[in-house]
């Protein structure tokens, strides 16, 4: 996960798979990106991969990106080997059908009846918000029924959809499809309801600050994500973490959305090591580098993590 307060891409990295169904409907009227000729990158795509071992148990740790342009050849080399060898894929969530996912989002993200988003904003915040909406082809009232956190994620996501970043090309979606075709077990660390519920735990003031930072920074979102994906493709985990979490300004928020979850997942890994088998555990890349990462949490539990790619 990215830093949810200082980086407008934060929620996207963690929850784009959840938010994509309703956002797709919002973006139907946006201009369709013109196809461009894809030129293969000269460098090999080698995202970071780790593993932990105990007895007859092996767990690979792979940091994912939830939306990518088409044609990024990441499923190769040791990543492909880890998937082939594994009998179980574990991801953050298992998506339900689109209608069910949309319903979960709507139930979680909508304001109570009678409330509207723009009336909750200061005049300065409202002006910045409406300007960002207009820049993305949305009417001023287009997100009035939603909580500030959801509006922030929507504004973060729409420029990426227009630029060709698609959840359908995301690592999680691809891995889930491959696992299904190979008849592998697919498990999840969390539920969609739990993940989205985390956002509703944020104080409204924090949500509005987040929205304002997104509204005033949407012009750099696509470039920022492109930088992160370059580091991800090169396997530069620590550099990626720096880009994701630079300028952190809300330690409590970081604890809620990143550190606490990493700690929970490390405990899950510790327990799973008692069970024989090979597991590919794929979670957002921001969870596998930087302070408080899953690897650091495992080290505190006395569990050795080895980098294999």
N, C-alpha and C positions, 0 to 999 in steps of 0.2 A: 504494500500500500504506500502511496505517496503521502507526504505531509499534507493533512487536510486543511490547514489554515493558510499556509504560505504559498502552496502550489495549487493553482486552479485545476490541476490534473489529478489531484489526490483521490477524490471520490471515484473518478473514472477508473483509475487503476484497480481499485478494490471492488467496485460494484457495477461496472459497465454492463456486465452480463445480465444483471438484474434489471437495470434501468433501460436497456435497449428496446424492449417491446413497446412501451408507451412513447419513448422518445422517437422511435421509428415513425409512429403515427404523426407526431408533431412535425417531423421533418419531410413529410411526403411532398409538400409544396416547394421545398427548397430546390435550387438549381441542381440538376444531375451533373456530377463531375464528368468532364470529358475524358474518355479513355486516353491514356498516354502510353507510348511505347516503352516497355519495361526493359531496362538495360541491366544485365546481371552485374551485381556488385563484384569488384575484383577480390575483396577479402572474403574468406570463408566465414560462414555464420556458425559460431560456436558459443552458444549461451552457457553460462556457468551451470555446473552439475556437481553435487556432493553425494556422499553416501555414509550411512552408519551401519555397522554390522555387530551382531551378537549371536553367537552360536549358529543356528540355521536360519537366522533372520537377517535380511538385507533391506534397508529402506533408502531409496534414492531421493534426494531433495532437489527439486527443479523449480526455479523462479520463472513465472509466466508473465506474459503481457496479454491483457484481455482484449485488445483490439489491434489489428495490424493491417497494413496495405496488403493487397493480393501479391502472391509470388515470393514471399520471404521464405527461403529454404532452410528453416531451422530444424525440421524433423529429420535429422541425419546423424551420422556418426554415433557418438556415445549416447546421445539422447534417444535415438532410434533403438539402440541396443538395450538401453534401460527399459524402454517400453516393451520391447519384444520379450525380454527376460521376465518381466514382472507378471505375477498372477493377479495383482490387484492394483487399480488406479485409485488414488485418493485425491480429491480436489476440495476446494473451500466449500462449495455447495454442489448439489445436483439440481440442475434446472428442471422445473416442471414444464408442462406444455405452455405455449405462449399466452394463452388466455388466462391460465392460472397465475402465471408470473405477473401478468399485467394487473390482475385483480389484487395480488399481494402488494404491488407497488402503490396502486391507487388507495388501498385501505391504509397504508402506512404513511403516504406522502401528502395526502390531502388535508387541508386545514378544516377545522370544525365548521359546520354550517353557519353561515352568517359572517365569517371572517374572510378577509381578502389580504393578499400579500402586500400590495403596494400601500395600503393604509397603515401597515406596520413599520414602514420605512420612513426615515427622516427625509425632508425635501431633497437634500443632497444625494442620499442613497437612492431615492426614487428616480432622480434625474439620470444618474449613472446606469441604473437598472434598465430604464426605458430606452436609453441610448443603445445599450448592448442588445436588447431585444430587437430593436429596429435594424441594427447591423446584421442580425441573423435572420432577418425576414419575418419576424414574429410581431404580432400586434401588441400594443402596450398591455392589454389585459390577458395576453396569451397564457400566462402562468399564475394568474391571480388566485386560483383555487389551491395552490400548492404551498407547502411549507418552504421556508427559506432554503433549507439544505437541498431540497429537490430542485428548486429553481437554479441554485448554484451548479448542481451537477448537469442540469439541462444545458445551461449556458456553456459549460465546459465541453460538453459532448457534441453539440451541433456543429461547431467549426471543424471538428475532426471527421464527422460524418461527411461533410461537404468536401473534405480533402481526401477522401478515399479510405480512411481508417474504418474498418468494419468489424464488429464483434464476431461475425461469421468466420472471419479469418483468425480470430483469437486463438491463442495456444490452448486454452482450456477446452474450447469447443472442439478443436481438432483432436485433442487427446481423448476426449469423451467418445467421439465418433469412432476413432480407431479401436478403443477398448471395447466398445459395443460390437464392432465387426469381428473382433477376435474373441468374443465371448469371455472377456475378463470381468472380474468383479469390480464394480465401481462404488466406492464409498465416499462420504463427505464428512468434513470436520464440523461443519455448521449447517444451518438451514437458511433459506432465503429470508424467512421471517425474522430470524435472529440478526442477520447481517443488517437488514434495513432498520430493525429496531434500535440498533446502536445509534443511528443518526438521530432518532427521536429522543435519545437520552441527552443530546446536546442542549444546553440552555439556548433559548431563543436568541439571546443577545449574541452568542457565539455563532449561531447559524447566520444571523444577519451580517456579522463581520465577514464571515466566509463568503456570503453572496456578494458583498460589496467589493471584496478583493477580486473575485472572479469577474464581476461586471467591469471593473476598471483595468483588467488585464487580459481580456479575451483575445486581443490582437497578437499575443505571443504564444498562445496555447499550442498551436500546431508545431511551431518551431521548437518549443520546449520538449514536446513529446518526441519529436524527431531526434533530438540530442540524446534523450534517454534510450530510445530504441537502438541507436548506434552503439551505445555503451553495452546494452543488453546483448546485442548480436556479437560483440567482441568478447563477451564474458568478463567485462570489467565490473565486477559486482560492487566493489567499494566505491568506485567512481559513480556508478549508477545510484547507489544509496545517497551519496552526497548531493546529486542533482535532485533526487526525490525529496530529501528532507532538509535541504538548506534553509536557513533563516527560520527555524522552528520558533514559534512564539507562544505556543500554548501547550505546556507539558502535560496538563490534565487530559487534553484532547488526544495527544500522542499516546498516552497511557491507555486510554479507552479503546482507540481504534487500532493500535499497533502492538504496544508492549504486552498488554494483558492477553491478547489473543496469541502472540508468540509464545508466551509462557504456557498457556493452555495447550497449544499444539506440541510443545516440547514434552509436556507430560503425556500427551497421547502417544508420541513416538516412543517414549520410555516404556509405556505399557505394551505397545505393539511389538517391541523387540522380544518380548517373551513368547511371541507366536511365530512359529516357523513360516517361511515364505519370503517372496520378493515383492516389494511394494514400490511403486513410483508415486511419490507424494509431490503434487504440483500446486503451488500457491503463488500469489502475487510476488513478483521479484523483490518488492520493497521489504518483504518479510525476511529475506534471506541474506541481508547485508546491513552493515551499520550498527550503531548502538542498540542493544536490546533485541537483536536478531534472534531467529530461531536457533542458530548455531551457538550464540552466546548463552541462550537459555539451556541448551543441551550441555554445554561445557560446565555450567553450574551444577548440573545433575550428574557430572562425572562421565558423560558420554562423549566419546571421541567422534569427530566429524572429519572426513577426508574429502578433499577436493579431487574430483576425477576428470573434470573438464573445465 
